[in-house]
Amino acid sequence: MQHQKFTTNELNRLNIENFKLSDKNDIYIILDQLRSGNNIGSIFRTADAFKLKKIFICGQSAVPPNKEILKTALGATETVEWEYYENTVDVFHLLKKEGVNIFAVEQASNSISLENFQITNQMPMALVLGNEVEGVQQELLNLADGCIEIPQFGTKHSLNVAVSSGIVIWHLVNQLLNPKN
């Protein structure tokens, strides 16, 4: 069997205007203290690919039009809604008032292994992604509704934050698209 790559036209991609008007998955991303603009840009692309609601960029993180972000986002900063907050706790309070459940993506006590996390009754929800070295701040873990952990089996017990976001977001959106009866 041979496979032929699709052309850009065959992929039926939305233009920017139609993307902004389209319904989004009820998932927010909170980026706390990310050092790398490349990681932030990659997360923007993932948020675009899975039509997430919004990204909150917090603390010392770079914001668009940072060169590194734009390089890896490939235009997703124009499609995905985003907002900057100096203090991540302010975002928690804002989202909590709106009834959003907040989960940190972190290796922590009492975390839920990703394969066991069920999105049912958790919507709308936000994922907190932390600094590339320090992870999610303890203060934020204390405020979160829970922690989601990606199981890992090798000698390294950490994944790049952009990779982690892609794995978790795909898992959640897959559940939304294919609910179990």
OpenMM code with the backbone's topology and positions (N, CA, C; nanometers):
from openmm import Vec3, app, unit

residues = "MET GLN HIS GLN LYS PHE THR THR ASN GLU LEU ASN ARG LEU ASN ILE GLU ASN PHE LYS LEU SER ASP LYS ASN ASP ILE TYR ILE ILE LEU ASP GLN LEU ARG SER GLY ASN ASN ILE GLY SER ILE PHE ARG THR ALA ASP ALA PHE LYS LEU LYS LYS ILE PHE ILE CYS GLY GLN SER ALA VAL PRO PRO ASN LYS GLU ILE LEU LYS THR ALA LEU GLY ALA THR GLU THR VAL GLU TRP GLU TYR TYR GLU ASN THR VAL ASP VAL PHE HIS LEU LEU LYS LYS GLU GLY VAL ASN ILE PHE ALA VAL GLU GLN ALA SER ASN SER ILE SER LEU GLU ASN PHE GLN ILE THR ASN GLN MET PRO MET ALA LEU VAL LEU GLY ASN GLU VAL GLU GLY VAL GLN GLN GLU LEU LEU ASN LEU ALA ASP GLY CYS ILE GLU ILE PRO GLN PHE GLY THR LYS HIS SER LEU ASN VAL ALA VAL SER SER GLY ILE VAL ILE TRP HIS LEU VAL ASN GLN LEU LEU ASN PRO LYS ASN".split()
positions = [
    Vec3(0.0838, -0.1173, 0.0000),
    Vec3(0.0000, 0.0000, 0.0000),
    Vec3(0.0887, 0.1241, 0.0000),
    Vec3(0.0603, 0.2139, -0.0905),
    Vec3(0.1333, 0.3397, -0.0950),
    Vec3(0.0514, 0.4492, -0.0286),
    Vec3(0.1213, 0.5464, 0.0234),
    Vec3(0.0561, 0.6605, 0.0883),
    Vec3(0.0994, 0.7866, 0.0176),
    Vec3(0.0051, 0.8721, -0.0110),
    Vec3(0.0328, 1.0000, -0.0740),
    Vec3(0.0008, 1.1111, 0.0258),
    Vec3(0.0977, 1.1977, 0.0482),
    Vec3(0.0743, 1.3097, 0.1391),
    Vec3(-0.0367, 1.3989, 0.0857),
    Vec3(-0.1162, 1.4538, 0.1761),
    Vec3(-0.2189, 1.5494, 0.1385),
    Vec3(-0.1548, 1.6841, 0.1068),
    Vec3(-0.2131, 1.7551, 0.0150),
    Vec3(-0.1710, 1.8927, -0.0108),
    Vec3(-0.2357, 1.9815, 0.0952),
    Vec3(-0.1904, 2.1041, 0.1084),
    Vec3(-0.2484, 2.1974, 0.2038),
    Vec3(-0.3968, 2.2163, 0.1762),
    Vec3(-0.4360, 2.2268, 0.0510),
    Vec3(-0.5780, 2.2437, 0.0161),
    Vec3(-0.6601, 2.1219, 0.0565),
    Vec3(-0.6054, 2.0041, 0.0411),
    Vec3(-0.6778, 1.8816, 0.0755),
    Vec3(-0.7007, 1.8666, 0.2265),
    Vec3(-0.6211, 1.9348, 0.3059),
    Vec3(-0.6350, 1.9257, 0.4514),
    Vec3(-0.7540, 2.0065, 0.5037),
    Vec3(-0.8106, 2.0915, 0.4189),
    Vec3(-0.9276, 2.1730, 0.4567),
    Vec3(-0.9060, 2.2505, 0.5860),
    Vec3(-0.7941, 2.3151, 0.5968),
    Vec3(-0.7640, 2.3937, 0.7168),
    Vec3(-0.8507, 2.5182, 0.7220),
    Vec3(-0.8860, 2.5567, 0.8424),
    Vec3(-0.9623, 2.6796, 0.8635),
    Vec3(-0.8714, 2.8002, 0.8419),
    Vec3(-0.9278, 2.9075, 0.7889),
    Vec3(-0.8510, 3.0313, 0.7861),
    Vec3(-0.8640, 3.0973, 0.9236),
    Vec3(-0.7894, 3.2026, 0.9468),
    Vec3(-0.7861, 3.2661, 1.0785),
    Vec3(-0.9255, 3.3109, 1.1217),
    Vec3(-0.9991, 3.3752, 1.0322),
    Vec3(-1.1318, 3.4260, 1.0660),
    Vec3(-1.2269, 3.3130, 1.1038),
    Vec3(-1.2281, 3.2064, 1.0263),
    Vec3(-1.3168, 3.0937, 1.0569),
    Vec3(-1.2746, 3.0208, 1.1834),
    Vec3(-1.1431, 3.0139, 1.2085),
    Vec3(-1.0957, 2.9524, 1.3325),
    Vec3(-1.1486, 3.0310, 1.4518),
    Vec3(-1.1359, 3.1633, 1.4472),
    Vec3(-1.1805, 3.2460, 1.5597),
    Vec3(-1.3306, 3.2335, 1.5838),
    Vec3(-1.4076, 3.2113, 1.4776),
    Vec3(-1.5527, 3.1985, 1.4897),
    Vec3(-1.5969, 3.0576, 1.5301),
    Vec3(-1.5090, 2.9608, 1.5173),
    Vec3(-1.5468, 2.8213, 1.5428),
    Vec3(-1.5605, 2.7927, 1.6923),
    Vec3(-1.6397, 2.6896, 1.7233),
    Vec3(-1.6525, 2.6447, 1.8616),
    Vec3(-1.5197, 2.5868, 1.9072),
    Vec3(-1.4853, 2.6131, 2.0322),
    Vec3(-1.3595, 2.5645, 2.0882),
    Vec3(-1.3872, 2.4592, 2.1939),
    Vec3(-1.2900, 2.3744, 2.2151),
    Vec3(-1.2962, 2.2809, 2.3278),
    Vec3(-1.2793, 2.3616, 2.4557),
    Vec3(-1.3534, 2.3250, 2.5577),
    Vec3(-1.3594, 2.4016, 2.6820),
    Vec3(-1.2380, 2.3753, 2.7718),
    Vec3(-1.1183, 2.3907, 2.7131),
    Vec3(-0.9934, 2.3670, 2.7854),
    Vec3(-0.9061, 2.4919, 2.7734),
    Vec3(-0.8588, 2.5377, 2.8885),
    Vec3(-0.7680, 2.6521, 2.8955),
    Vec3(-0.6288, 2.6011, 2.9320),
    Vec3(-0.5271, 2.6773, 2.8938),
    Vec3(-0.3894, 2.6458, 2.9309),
    Vec3(-0.3355, 2.7623, 3.0123),
    Vec3(-0.2713, 2.7310, 3.1234),
    Vec3(-0.2049, 2.8317, 3.2058),
    Vec3(-0.0553, 2.8008, 3.2026),
    Vec3(0.0217, 2.8919, 3.1476),
    Vec3(0.1669, 2.8755, 3.1405),
    Vec3(0.2289, 2.9588, 3.2521),
    Vec3(0.2947, 2.8927, 3.3457),
    Vec3(0.3508, 2.9615, 3.4611),
    Vec3(0.5035, 2.9593, 3.4567),
    Vec3(0.5613, 3.0757, 3.4358),
    Vec3(0.7067, 3.0930, 3.4449),
    Vec3(0.7855, 3.0105, 3.3434),
    Vec3(0.7343, 2.9926, 3.2229),
    Vec3(0.8113, 2.9188, 3.1214),
    Vec3(0.9276, 3.0042, 3.0732),
    Vec3(1.0452, 2.9440, 3.0615),
    Vec3(1.1660, 3.0160, 3.0212),
    Vec3(1.1810, 3.0245, 2.8704),
    Vec3(1.1336, 2.9250, 2.8004),
    Vec3(1.1625, 2.9109, 2.6579),
    Vec3(1.0477, 2.9591, 2.5701),
    Vec3(1.0775, 3.0585, 2.4874),
    Vec3(0.9811, 3.1028, 2.3887),
    Vec3(0.9472, 2.9923, 2.2905),
    Vec3(1.0449, 2.9051, 2.2620),
    Vec3(1.0179, 2.7922, 2.1720),
    Vec3(0.9117, 2.7001, 2.2298),
    Vec3(0.9185, 2.6732, 2.3595),
    Vec3(0.8156, 2.5906, 2.4231),
    Vec3(0.6796, 2.6585, 2.4181),
    Vec3(0.6769, 2.7866, 2.4454),
    Vec3(0.5503, 2.8607, 2.4427),
    Vec3(0.4910, 2.8566, 2.3019),
    Vec3(0.5727, 2.8784, 2.2012),
    Vec3(0.5257, 2.8728, 2.0627),
    Vec3(0.4724, 2.7359, 2.0263),
    Vec3(0.5396, 2.6316, 2.0712),
    Vec3(0.4930, 2.4947, 2.0441),
    Vec3(0.3582, 2.4684, 2.1103),
    Vec3(0.3404, 2.5207, 2.2302),
    Vec3(0.2137, 2.5031, 2.3004),
    Vec3(0.1027, 2.5801, 2.2280),
    Vec3(0.1337, 2.6953, 2.1731),
    Vec3(0.0363, 2.7676, 2.0914),
    Vec3(-0.0081, 2.6815, 1.9730),
    Vec3(0.0859, 2.6163, 1.9065),
    Vec3(0.0498, 2.5309, 1.7920),
    Vec3(-0.0392, 2.4155, 1.8348),
    Vec3(-0.0093, 2.3562, 1.9492),
    Vec3(-0.0918, 2.2472, 1.9999),
    Vec3(-0.2317, 2.2989, 2.0341),
    Vec3(-0.2388, 2.4156, 2.0970),
    Vec3(-0.3688, 2.4743, 2.1316),
    Vec3(-0.4497, 2.5032, 2.0054),
    Vec3(-0.3857, 2.5460, 1.8992),
    Vec3(-0.4529, 2.5681, 1.7711),
    Vec3(-0.5001, 2.4353, 1.7135),
    Vec3(-0.4131, 2.3362, 1.7113),
    Vec3(-0.4461, 2.2065, 1.6510),
    Vec3(-0.5685, 2.1435, 1.7159),
    Vec3(-0.5843, 2.1631, 1.8467),
    Vec3(-0.6944, 2.1003, 1.9189),
    Vec3(-0.8041, 2.1988, 1.9579),
    Vec3(-0.7992, 2.3193, 1.9022),
    Vec3(-0.9020, 2.4227, 1.9204),
    Vec3(-0.9354, 2.4461, 2.0671),
    Vec3(-0.8327, 2.4823, 2.1451),
    Vec3(-0.8534, 2.5120, 2.2859),
    Vec3(-0.9028, 2.6548, 2.3025),
    Vec3(-0.9657, 2.6819, 2.4166),
    Vec3(-1.0282, 2.8116, 2.4426),
    Vec3(-0.9291, 2.9273, 2.4476),
    Vec3(-0.8256, 2.9128, 2.5325),
    Vec3(-0.7400, 3.0284, 2.5578),
    Vec3(-0.6134, 2.9848, 2.6299),
    Vec3(-0.5074, 3.0618, 2.6106),
    Vec3(-0.3830, 3.0432, 2.6848),
    Vec3(-0.3619, 3.1647, 2.7738),
    Vec3(-0.3306, 3.1383, 2.9003),
    Vec3(-0.2907, 3.2436, 2.9929),
    Vec3(-0.1399, 3.2307, 3.0124),
    Vec3(-0.0666, 3.3343, 2.9799),
    Vec3(0.0791, 3.3361, 2.9954),
    Vec3(0.1092, 3.4178, 3.1204),
    Vec3(0.1863, 3.3588, 3.2123),
    Vec3(0.2034, 3.4217, 3.3426),
    Vec3(0.3499, 3.4362, 3.3831),
    Vec3(0.3718, 3.5359, 3.4692),
    Vec3(0.5021, 3.5551, 3.5316),
    Vec3(0.6082, 3.6020, 3.4350),
    Vec3(0.7252, 3.5427, 3.4467),
    Vec3(0.8416, 3.5819, 3.3673),
    Vec3(0.8406, 3.5242, 3.2268),
    Vec3(0.7336, 3.4572, 3.1881),
    Vec3(0.7244, 3.3961, 3.0552),
    Vec3(0.7246, 3.5036, 2.9471),
    Vec3(0.7842, 3.4704, 2.8338),
    Vec3(0.7804, 3.5595, 2.7180),
    Vec3(0.6399, 3.5603, 2.6598),
    Vec3(0.6066, 3.6684, 2.5908),
    Vec3(0.4767, 3.6801, 2.5244),
    Vec3(0.4983, 3.7181, 2.3783),
    Vec3(0.4010, 3.6852, 2.2928),
    Vec3(0.4099, 3.7290, 2.1536),
    Vec3(0.4191, 3.8818, 2.1491),
    Vec3(0.4955, 3.9376, 2.0593),
    Vec3(0.5579, 3.8795, 1.9412),
    Vec3(0.7031, 3.8359, 1.9605),
    Vec3(0.7364, 3.7773, 2.0744),
    Vec3(0.8708, 3.7249, 2.0967),
    Vec3(0.9141, 3.6386, 1.9775),
    Vec3(1.0372, 3.6588, 1.9312),
    Vec3(1.0883, 3.5917, 1.8106),
    Vec3(1.0834, 3.4394, 1.8220),
    Vec3(1.1244, 3.3848, 1.9374),
    Vec3(1.1229, 3.2392, 1.9550),
    Vec3(0.9807, 3.1843, 1.9523),
    Vec3(0.8876, 3.2570, 2.0142),
    Vec3(0.7484, 3.2122, 2.0131),
    Vec3(0.6966, 3.2081, 1.8703),
    Vec3(0.7180, 3.3162, 1.7963),
    Vec3(0.6670, 3.3239, 1.6597),
    Vec3(0.7286, 3.2176, 1.5697),
    Vec3(0.8559, 3.1857, 1.5940),
    Vec3(0.9252, 3.0851, 1.5117),
    Vec3(0.8581, 2.9488, 1.5228),
    Vec3(0.8202, 2.9086, 1.6425),
    Vec3(0.7617, 2.7752, 1.6601),
    Vec3(0.6093, 2.7751, 1.6540),
    Vec3(0.5463, 2.8897, 1.6800),
    Vec3(0.3996, 2.8960, 1.6763),
    Vec3(0.3470, 2.8917, 1.5331),
    Vec3(0.4259, 2.9346, 1.4386),
    Vec3(0.3864, 2.9344, 1.2968),
    Vec3(0.2477, 2.9939, 1.2732),
    Vec3(0.2220, 3.1073, 1.3351),
    Vec3(0.0953, 3.1766, 1.3137),
    Vec3(-0.0115, 3.1480, 1.4168),
    Vec3(0.0092, 3.0521, 1.5050),
    Vec3(-0.0940, 3.0165, 1.6038),
    Vec3(-0.1189, 3.1274, 1.7052),
    Vec3(-0.0248, 3.2220, 1.7193),
    Vec3(-0.0496, 3.3351, 1.8096),
    Vec3(-0.1582, 3.4261, 1.7527),
    Vec3(-0.1872, 3.4120, 1.6241),
    Vec3(-0.2930, 3.4908, 1.5601),
    Vec3(-0.4289, 3.4227, 1.5712),
    Vec3(-0.4303, 3.2933, 1.5991),
    Vec3(-0.5569, 3.2195, 1.6039),
    Vec3(-0.6014, 3.1899, 1.7464),
    Vec3(-0.5090, 3.1543, 1.8321),
    Vec3(-0.5433, 3.1162, 1.9693),
    Vec3(-0.5503, 3.2414, 2.0566),
    Vec3(-0.6622, 3.2555, 2.1257),
    Vec3(-0.6773, 3.3683, 2.2165),
    Vec3(-0.5791, 3.3523, 2.3323),
    Vec3(-0.5165, 3.4628, 2.3731),
    Vec3(-0.4229, 3.4565, 2.4852),
    Vec3(-0.4268, 3.5870, 2.5623),
    Vec3(-0.3783, 3.5771, 2.6865),
    Vec3(-0.3740, 3.6935, 2.7730),
    Vec3(-0.2568, 3.6766, 2.8681),
    Vec3(-0.1936, 3.7878, 2.9047),
    Vec3(-0.0815, 3.7843, 2.9983),
    Vec3(-0.1271, 3.8310, 3.1363),
    Vec3(-0.0814, 3.7596, 3.2389),
    Vec3(-0.1006, 3.7991, 3.3783),
    Vec3(0.0338, 3.7896, 3.4486),
    Vec3(0.0666, 3.8900, 3.5267),
    Vec3(0.1915, 3.8851, 3.6022),
    Vec3(0.1856, 3.7778, 3.7105),
    Vec3(0.0703, 3.7669, 3.7765),
    Vec3(0.0555, 3.6740, 3.8885),
    Vec3(-0.0387, 3.5599, 3.8494),
    Vec3(0.0129, 3.4392, 3.8516),
    Vec3(-0.0649, 3.3214, 3.8120),
    Vec3(-0.1832, 3.2981, 3.9058),
    Vec3(-0.1690, 3.3317, 4.0319),
    Vec3(-0.2778, 3.3136, 4.1279),
    Vec3(-0.4006, 3.3940, 4.0844),
    Vec3(-0.3789, 3.5099, 4.0240),
    Vec3(-0.4912, 3.5904, 3.9741),
    Vec3(-0.5699, 3.5135, 3.8678),
    Vec3(-0.5015, 3.4378, 3.7836),
    Vec3(-0.5688, 3.3579, 3.6812),
    Vec3(-0.6509, 3.2478, 3.7481),
    Vec3(-0.5963, 3.1852, 3.8502),
    Vec3(-0.6702, 3.0824, 3.9240),
    Vec3(-0.8015, 3.1401, 3.9772),
    Vec3(-0.7928, 3.2574, 4.0412),
    Vec3(-0.9135, 3.3189, 4.0972),
    Vec3(-1.0143, 3.3534, 3.9879),
    Vec3(-0.9673, 3.4070, 3.8775),
    Vec3(-1.0542, 3.4411, 3.7650),
    Vec3(-1.1266, 3.3176, 3.7116),
    Vec3(-1.0515, 3.2120, 3.6862),
    Vec3(-1.1109, 3.0909, 3.6301),
    Vec3(-1.2024, 3.0208, 3.7302),
    Vec3(-1.1640, 3.0197, 3.8560),
    Vec3(-1.2481, 2.9566, 3.9592),
    Vec3(-1.3844, 3.0258, 3.9666),
    Vec3(-1.3856, 3.1596, 3.9549),
    Vec3(-1.5126, 3.2334, 3.9553),
    Vec3(-1.6014, 3.1916, 3.8393),
    Vec3(-1.5388, 3.1490, 3.7295),
    Vec3(-1.6129, 3.1068, 3.6111),
    Vec3(-1.6465, 2.9574, 3.6134),
    Vec3(-1.6140, 2.8902, 3.7247),
    Vec3(-1.6479, 2.7490, 3.7380),
    Vec3(-1.5536, 2.6543, 3.6661),
    Vec3(-1.4314, 2.6997, 3.6398),
    Vec3(-1.3324, 2.6172, 3.5699),
    Vec3(-1.2560, 2.5321, 3.6713),
    Vec3(-1.2457, 2.4027, 3.6445),
    Vec3(-1.1637, 2.3119, 3.7255),
    Vec3(-1.0198, 2.3210, 3.6769),
    Vec3(-0.9261, 2.3322, 3.7696),
    Vec3(-0.7859, 2.3536, 3.7340),
    Vec3(-0.7022, 2.2342, 3.7778),
    Vec3(-0.6279, 2.1789, 3.6816),
    Vec3(-0.5415, 2.0640, 3.7082),
    Vec3(-0.3981, 2.0980, 3.6679),
    Vec3(-0.3067, 2.0727, 3.7578),
    Vec3(-0.1648, 2.0907, 3.7277),
    Vec3(-0.1133, 1.9643, 3.6601),
    Vec3(-0.0288, 1.9813, 3.5610),
    Vec3(0.0399, 1.8685, 3.4990),
    Vec3(0.1733, 1.8592, 3.5722),
    Vec3(0.1795, 1.7648, 3.6663),
    Vec3(0.2957, 1.7600, 3.7554),
    Vec3(0.3060, 1.6236, 3.8222),
    Vec3(0.4285, 1.5841, 3.8516),
    Vec3(0.4532, 1.4643, 3.9310),
    Vec3(0.4414, 1.5059, 4.0772),
    Vec3(0.3370, 1.4574, 4.1427),
    Vec3(0.3097, 1.5005, 4.2798),
    Vec3(0.2353, 1.3903, 4.3540),
    Vec3(0.2377, 1.3989, 4.4857),
    Vec3(0.1615, 1.3014, 4.5642),
    Vec3(0.0136, 1.3144, 4.5294),
    Vec3(-0.0541, 1.2037, 4.5283),
    Vec3(-0.1969, 1.1970, 4.4983),
    Vec3(-0.2331, 1.2428, 4.3569),
    Vec3(-0.1350, 1.2452, 4.2669),
    Vec3(-0.1666, 1.2804, 4.1285),
    Vec3(-0.2438, 1.1655, 4.0636),
    Vec3(-0.3170, 1.1986, 3.9578),
    Vec3(-0.3917, 1.0987, 3.8820),
    Vec3(-0.3095, 1.0656, 3.7584),
    Vec3(-0.2789, 0.9382, 3.7398),
    Vec3(-0.2051, 0.8979, 3.6212),
    Vec3(-0.2921, 0.9257, 3.4989),
    Vec3(-0.2328, 0.9809, 3.3953),
    Vec3(-0.3071, 1.0281, 3.2789),
    Vec3(-0.4051, 0.9247, 3.2238),
    Vec3(-0.3633, 0.7994, 3.2172),
    Vec3(-0.4528, 0.6981, 3.1595),
    Vec3(-0.5767, 0.6743, 3.2457),
    Vec3(-0.5722, 0.7175, 3.3715),
    Vec3(-0.6869, 0.7018, 3.4611),
    Vec3(-0.7708, 0.8288, 3.4751),
    Vec3(-0.7247, 0.9372, 3.4151),
    Vec3(-0.7967, 1.0642, 3.4273),
    Vec3(-0.9151, 1.0657, 3.3317),
    Vec3(-1.0323, 1.0888, 3.3870),
    Vec3(-1.1548, 1.0977, 3.3062),
    Vec3(-1.2019, 1.2424, 3.3038),
    Vec3(-1.2216, 1.2928, 3.1846),
    Vec3(-1.2605, 1.4321, 3.1677),
    Vec3(-1.4062, 1.4568, 3.2072),
    Vec3(-1.4857, 1.3511, 3.2136),
    Vec3(-1.6261, 1.3634, 3.2507),
    Vec3(-1.6393, 1.4417, 3.3809),
    Vec3(-1.7325, 1.5344, 3.3839),
    Vec3(-1.7611, 1.6187, 3.5015),
    Vec3(-1.6463, 1.7115, 3.5405),
    Vec3(-1.5455, 1.7268, 3.4556),
    Vec3(-1.4340, 1.8172, 3.4856),
    Vec3(-1.4393, 1.9445, 3.4009),
    Vec3(-1.5375, 1.9539, 3.3128),
    Vec3(-1.5421, 2.0649, 3.2187),
    Vec3(-1.6218, 2.1814, 3.2739),
    Vec3(-1.5868, 2.3051, 3.2416),
    Vec3(-1.4645, 2.3421, 3.1711),
    Vec3(-1.3431, 2.3188, 3.2605),
    Vec3(-1.2269, 2.3081, 3.1974),
    Vec3(-1.1065, 2.2814, 3.2756),
    Vec3(-0.9870, 2.3597, 3.2231),
    Vec3(-0.8882, 2.3739, 3.3095),
    Vec3(-0.7624, 2.4383, 3.2734),
    Vec3(-0.6481, 2.3467, 3.3147),
    Vec3(-0.5431, 2.3492, 3.2341),
    Vec3(-0.4200, 2.2765, 3.2651),
    Vec3(-0.3109, 2.3774, 3.2978),
    Vec3(-0.2436, 2.3558, 3.4093),
    Vec3(-0.1315, 2.4410, 3.4481),
    Vec3(-0.0032, 2.3706, 3.4092),
    Vec3(0.0808, 2.4388, 3.3333),
    Vec3(0.2117, 2.3876, 3.2933),
    Vec3(0.3176, 2.4776, 3.3535),
    Vec3(0.4156, 2.4167, 3.4206),
    Vec3(0.5124, 2.4950, 3.4960),
    Vec3(0.6474, 2.5087, 3.4289),
    Vec3(0.7324, 2.5802, 3.4967),
    Vec3(0.8688, 2.6096, 3.4548),
    Vec3(0.9441, 2.4831, 3.4159),
    Vec3(1.0280, 2.4950, 3.3136),
    Vec3(1.1010, 2.3811, 3.2590),
    Vec3(1.1935, 2.3127, 3.3598),
    Vec3(1.2403, 2.3847, 3.4604),
    Vec3(1.3304, 2.3265, 3.5603),
    Vec3(1.2567, 2.2970, 3.6905),
    Vec3(1.1795, 2.3921, 3.7386),
    Vec3(1.1146, 2.3815, 3.8698),
    Vec3(0.9766, 2.3178, 3.8660),
    Vec3(0.9142, 2.3118, 3.7494),
    Vec3(0.7785, 2.2584, 3.7402),
    Vec3(0.6757, 2.3575, 3.7906),
    Vec3(0.5594, 2.3061, 3.8277),
    Vec3(0.4505, 2.3897, 3.8780),
    Vec3(0.4817, 2.4272, 4.0230),
    Vec3(0.4663, 2.5544, 4.0548),
    Vec3(0.4949, 2.6034, 4.1895),
    Vec3(0.4045, 2.5367, 4.2936),
    Vec3(0.4583, 2.5099, 4.4112),
    Vec3(0.3811, 2.4464, 4.5186),
    Vec3(0.2558, 2.5263, 4.5521),
    Vec3(0.2667, 2.6576, 4.5546),
    Vec3(0.1506, 2.7428, 4.5836),
    Vec3(0.0355, 2.7130, 4.4873),
    Vec3(0.0690, 2.6891, 4.3599),
    Vec3(-0.0336, 2.6600, 4.2598),
    Vec3(-0.0877, 2.5182, 4.2765),
    Vec3(0.0000, 2.4245, 4.3122),
    Vec3(-0.0467, 2.2878, 4.3391),
    Vec3(-0.1493, 2.2887, 4.4521),
    Vec3(-0.1249, 2.3717, 4.5525),
    Vec3(-0.2160, 2.3812, 4.6667),
    Vec3(-0.3521, 2.4368, 4.6269),
    Vec3(-0.3562, 2.5202, 4.5233),
    Vec3(-0.4810, 2.5823, 4.4776),
    Vec3(-0.5538, 2.4995, 4.3715),
    Vec3(-0.4822, 2.4075, 4.3088),
    Vec3(-0.5391, 2.3288, 4.1986),
    Vec3(-0.6408, 2.2274, 4.2502),
    Vec3(-0.7306, 2.1875, 4.1603),
    Vec3(-0.8293, 2.0847, 4.1936),
    Vec3(-0.7690, 1.9456, 4.1913),
    Vec3(-0.6524, 1.9324, 4.1311),
    Vec3(-0.5844, 1.8041, 4.1251),
    Vec3(-0.4614, 1.8130, 4.0375),
    Vec3(-0.3908, 1.7014, 4.0302),
    Vec3(-0.2705, 1.6919, 3.9462),
    Vec3(-0.2853, 1.5729, 3.8525),
    Vec3(-0.2408, 1.5930, 3.7312),
    Vec3(-0.2367, 1.4866, 3.6318),
    Vec3(-0.0902, 1.4567, 3.6052),
    Vec3(-0.0558, 1.3286, 3.6072),
    Vec3(0.0829, 1.2865, 3.5860),
    Vec3(0.0902, 1.1933, 3.4659),
    Vec3(0.1895, 1.2168, 3.3809),
    Vec3(0.2129, 1.1287, 3.2663),
    Vec3(0.3037, 1.0152, 3.3124),
    Vec3(0.2594, 0.8901, 3.2996),
    Vec3(0.3462, 0.7795, 3.3410),
    Vec3(0.4704, 0.7732, 3.2523),
    Vec3(0.5833, 0.7473, 3.3154),
    Vec3(0.7106, 0.7386, 3.2424),
    Vec3(0.7875, 0.6175, 3.2937),
    Vec3(0.8637, 0.5568, 3.2038),
    Vec3(0.9244, 0.4279, 3.2384),
    Vec3(1.0754, 0.4205, 3.2190),
    Vec3(1.1365, 0.5247, 3.1667),
    Vec3(1.2794, 0.5225, 3.1397),
    Vec3(1.3619, 0.5769, 3.2548),
    Vec3(1.4851, 0.6141, 3.2243),
    Vec3(1.5745, 0.6671, 3.3269),
    Vec3(1.5486, 0.8142, 3.3549),
    Vec3(1.4911, 0.8849, 3.2598),
    Vec3(1.4566, 1.0263, 3.2793),
    Vec3(1.3127, 1.0325, 3.3277),
    Vec3(1.2905, 1.1080, 3.4299),
    Vec3(1.1552, 1.1178, 3.4830),
    Vec3(1.0990, 1.2576, 3.4630),
    Vec3(1.1244, 1.3092, 3.3451),
    Vec3(1.0633, 1.4358, 3.3079),
    Vec3(1.0557, 1.4416, 3.1562),
    Vec3(0.9592, 1.5169, 3.1093),
    Vec3(0.9432, 1.5409, 2.9665),
    Vec3(0.9485, 1.6913, 2.9430),
    Vec3(0.9850, 1.7316, 2.8237),
    Vec3(0.9789, 1.8714, 2.7861),
    Vec3(0.8354, 1.9207, 2.8058),
    Vec3(0.8191, 2.0429, 2.8526),
    Vec3(0.6866, 2.0960, 2.8843),
    Vec3(0.5962, 2.1008, 2.7613),
    Vec3(0.6505, 2.1316, 2.6450),
    Vec3(0.5689, 2.1342, 2.5230),
    Vec3(0.5254, 1.9926, 2.4847),
    Vec3(0.6135, 1.8960, 2.5025),
    Vec3(0.5783, 1.7558, 2.4752),
    Vec3(0.4700, 1.7104, 2.5732),
    Vec3(0.4892, 1.7419, 2.7010),
    Vec3(0.3900, 1.7057, 2.8029),
    Vec3(0.2530, 1.7638, 2.7695),
    Vec3(0.2516, 1.8906, 2.7288),
    Vec3(0.1237, 1.9536, 2.6968),
    Vec3(0.0553, 1.8803, 2.5825),
    Vec3(0.1308, 1.8435, 2.4802),
    Vec3(0.0725, 1.7727, 2.3663),
    Vec3(0.0127, 1.6382, 2.4045),
    Vec3(0.0825, 1.5656, 2.4891),
    Vec3(0.0342, 1.4343, 2.5320),
    Vec3(-0.0958, 1.4483, 2.6106),
    Vec3(-0.0976, 1.5378, 2.7081),
    Vec3(-0.2153, 1.5536, 2.7936),
    Vec3(-0.3328, 1.6109, 2.7137),
    Vec3(-0.3072, 1.7126, 2.6340),
    Vec3(-0.4159, 1.7736, 2.5561),
    Vec3(-0.4763, 1.6717, 2.4605),
    Vec3(-0.3935, 1.5955, 2.3912),
    Vec3(-0.4475, 1.4939, 2.2998),
    Vec3(-0.5351, 1.3953, 2.3760),
    Vec3(-0.4890, 1.3507, 2.4914),
    Vec3(-0.5654, 1.2545, 2.5712),
    Vec3(-0.7031, 1.3121, 2.6085),
    Vec3(-0.7049, 1.4381, 2.6508),
    Vec3(-0.8306, 1.5002, 2.6924),
    Vec3(-0.9248, 1.5219, 2.5740),
    Vec3(-0.8725, 1.5763, 2.4652),
    Vec3(-0.9566, 1.6018, 2.3483),
    Vec3(-1.0064, 1.4700, 2.2895),
    Vec3(-0.9239, 1.3673, 2.2921),
    Vec3(-0.9678, 1.2360, 2.2450),
    Vec3(-1.0884, 1.1876, 2.3251),
    Vec3(-1.0880, 1.2107, 2.4560),
    Vec3(-1.2037, 1.1735, 2.5389),
    Vec3(-1.3270, 1.2549, 2.5021),
    Vec3(-1.3074, 1.3835, 2.4709),
    Vec3(-1.4210, 1.4676, 2.4319),
    Vec3(-1.4811, 1.4193, 2.2987),
    Vec3(-1.3955, 1.3795, 2.2069),
    Vec3(-1.4416, 1.3362, 2.0749),
    Vec3(-1.4977, 1.1947, 2.0759),
    Vec3(-1.4521, 1.1144, 2.1696),
    Vec3(-1.4932, 0.9737, 2.1758),
    Vec3(-1.5402, 0.9372, 2.3167),
    Vec3(-1.6488, 0.9988, 2.3622),
    Vec3(-1.6942, 0.9702, 2.4996),
    Vec3(-1.7375, 0.8249, 2.5138),
    Vec3(-1.7064, 0.7707, 2.6306),
    Vec3(-1.7490, 0.6320, 2.6603),
    Vec3(-1.8922, 0.6389, 2.7106),
    Vec3(-1.9712, 0.5477, 2.6631),
    Vec3(-2.1130, 0.5469, 2.7031),
    Vec3(-2.1320, 0.4824, 2.8387),
] * unit.nanometer
topology = app.Topology()
chain = topology.addChain("A")
for resn in residues:
    res = topology.addResidue(resn, chain)
    for name in ("N", "CA", "C"):
        topology.addAtom(name, app.Element.getBySymbol(name[0]), res)
